[in-house]
Amino acid sequence: MSEPISVGVNLDAFSHAISGIQALRSSVSRVFESLKDGMKNRETLEGREKKFISEFQDTLQAVNRDLNELERLSGLVGRPSESHPLHNSGLLSLDPVQDKTPLYSQLLQAYKWSNKLQYHAGLASSLLNQQSLKRSANQMGASAKRRPKVQPSTLVLPPQYVDDVISRVGRMFPDMTIELFRPNGTSAVLLVTLGKVLKAIVVMRSLFIDRTVVRGFNENVYSEDGKVRLTWAVKTNLPLCFCSGTLSVTDHATTALLHYQLPQMPDVVVRSFMTWLRSYIKLFQSSCQRCGRFLQDGLPPTWRDFRTLEAFHDTCRL
Amino acid sequence: MGVTCVCPVPVAEGKSVQQTVDILHKKLEQLGAVKQGSFCVDCETYQSTGNPGQPSKLLYVMHNSEVPLSCMALFEGGPCLTADANFDVLMVKLKSHFQNAKGHKVECRGSRYRYCDFLIKVGAVTMSSSARGISVEVEYCPCVVPGDCWNLMREFMQSFLGNNVPELPTVFAAKPEGLFAPADCVDTMTQYLELFNKLRKLQIPASNVR
């Protein structure tokens, strides 16, 4: 840096502005504290309310005052000089036509913005990584530089193995029959018939459950060409307790397949999912464990707890 | 199509049949049901002029607006035939074997409501244009096994019928675990027939119908 720092920056005003910020912060936290503490004890309800409201108003006015003070102070501080620019990009600031092409100030703003974005993205990714919901085989992060790892073997399984696992699971439960189709390539599509209650269409990706649709027992699950139907338009005369989008059995089944996840042991996952699905055999016979009734807004208890398999209405399941 | 239950509802104290039907309609609308048109179930009686000496059997020919192109013919407690609408014409041609008892035609007309997965039909039963009673038909569409969902249906019927909830229909008692045959409405029509015969046997109530 060849030039000394210019006196465009008023150090005094800076320190005043910083203490102004501190004052504003404390008055804002005082507002929230008074809200948290609630109404203080007085004799009458009106007395309590009046005291609370007047306190609230006082704290808000303090915030207002501090904010105005801060605005005034920040006006005194002045803009940071752009005469000590960053290395080579500072050569951009030598362009005299500042108003038409404010390249350098825009550049500085872009840098500040991208720094903030990187910081926030780092925070977000650390929060999201706590709950790992990855269902693909790709590694995140720096693998673009490293050699891509070999895909985990659970994603590429021979179809015979998948057939064996499914038939084993099907034999476990006598009241559930599972038929396996392969309409499109190697992905299996299972048609699970549960007693006389429902039919579930489960689309798999090797041994991972990808998608599921649950329909009533007497609905036609085949399309015109004899294959199992995979897309279901929402019609107004189909049973609501099964249609997706109405917090129905289909929606809960989709939640279940996201819940039961073990990337290394997919056959355990399939077994747990089928055990959970089997609890629906008493869909119309069970009453909700919480409210004791059969119907809530006309729907039977469509939620089954993942651990205990108890029946709950969707609104009762907390 | 799912499990269907047909039951009679007693006429409210001091009110006419039509007024009670209107009260029930209002209760359903309060519950949140949506009106979806009207329905009609009717039943004609034919007497078989078969072999003399044998008691003549009564053949009932019924129509249901839910399946408008069909016609059901059944003997009480006996077999049931489902045919298309031309069966009525056939019965005319069989005049020599089956006499139409014209005064015995029973009709049930009313409004059709839909609430979530339930279809509810509340209608007034009329016999030769005199109102005899009220029938309520509740169908729970997703389920096909009557034994499974009977408690559920009871709870629903209680919400708008109050204490007039019926017992398990005899049709179900015979096969609680079996499939309710939805496609040909046999069980529904059997229940309607029972209801109509019960109302036929009642004397016209002297004070209530006004």
Chai-1 contact restraints between the chains, C-beta under 6 A:
chainA,res_idxA,chainB,res_idxB,connection_type,confidence,min_distance_angstrom,max_distance_angstrom,comment,restraint_id
A,K196,B,V144,contact,1.0,0.0,6.0,A-B,restraint_1
A,K196,B,V145,contact,1.0,0.0,6.0,A-B,restraint_2
A,G216,B,P142,contact,1.0,0.0,6.0,A-B,restraint_3
A,F217,B,V144,contact,1.0,0.0,6.0,A-B,restraint_4
A,N218,B,V144,contact,1.0,0.0,6.0,A-B,restraint_5
A,P239,B,D117,contact,1.0,0.0,6.0,A-B,restraint_6
A,P239,B,C141,contact,1.0,0.0,6.0,A-B,restraint_7
A,P239,B,P142,contact,1.0,0.0,6.0,A-B,restraint_8
A,L240,B,C116,contact,1.0,0.0,6.0,A-B,restraint_9
A,L240,B,D117,contact,1.0,0.0,6.0,A-B,restraint_10
A,C241,B,D117,contact,1.0,0.0,6.0,A-B,restraint_11
A,C241,B,P142,contact,1.0,0.0,6.0,A-B,restraint_12
A,F284,B,C143,contact,1.0,0.0,6.0,A-B,restraint_13
A,F284,B,D148,contact,1.0,0.0,6.0,A-B,restraint_14
A,F284,B,C149,contact,1.0,0.0,6.0,A-B,restraint_15
A,F284,B,L152,contact,1.0,0.0,6.0,A-B,restraint_16
A,Q285,B,D148,contact,1.0,0.0,6.0,A-B,restraint_17
A,F294,B,L152,contact,1.0,0.0,6.0,A-B,restraint_18
A,F294,B,E155,contact,1.0,0.0,6.0,A-B,restraint_19
A,L295,B,E155,contact,1.0,0.0,6.0,A-B,restraint_20
A,L295,B,F156,contact,1.0,0.0,6.0,A-B,restraint_21
A,G298,B,Y115,contact,1.0,0.0,6.0,A-B,restraint_22
A,G298,B,C116,contact,1.0,0.0,6.0,A-B,restraint_23
